[in-house]
Amino acid sequence: MADRLKVLWAGALGAAAAVGLMAAPAVASADATDDYPIPNRIMRTTCTVEQYMAAARDTSPVYYERYMIDYNNRPIDIQNMARDRIYWFFSLDYTGRRQYSENTATNVYYEQVATRWGNWAKLFFNNKGVVAHATDVCMNYPPSDPSVWNWGHNQRR
């Protein structure tokens, strides 16, 4: 009987220890991964902004249209900020893009355009499927075609 109580007591202590470990707070950390917050394929693409947008328009038209509706509903100064920032991002090499991804993952206030328009880069960063489809074919589009920014009834003229 005493041996059985020892076994039960040891089991109870083990269970209590396991529950205690599971309840202890974990150390939180944040950093960028290969696909967060920016998909790796967009960081590695050699396509231009216009090539990528044209490819996204043709491979994920609903996603492109939603982005352009949102874009066209922004004031001109915000549209200009978003355009300037995405052109800047595409001008970076992989290392620069990777650092930008790290900065946005670890500092919520790093990206100033996002403080004015939270989804400013949605077409480029937020959906790995859209990025995968567009980066597969973007090199087949003209490198400089600003018409990709003109879409919809309220487009910028």
PyMOL commands that set and color helices and strands:
alter all, ss='L'
color gray80, all
select helices_A, chain A and resi 2-23+40-44+49-59+61-72+76-91+94-106+112-116+122-125+128-140+146-149
alter helices_A, ss='H'
color red, helices_A
deselect
rebuild
show_as cartoon
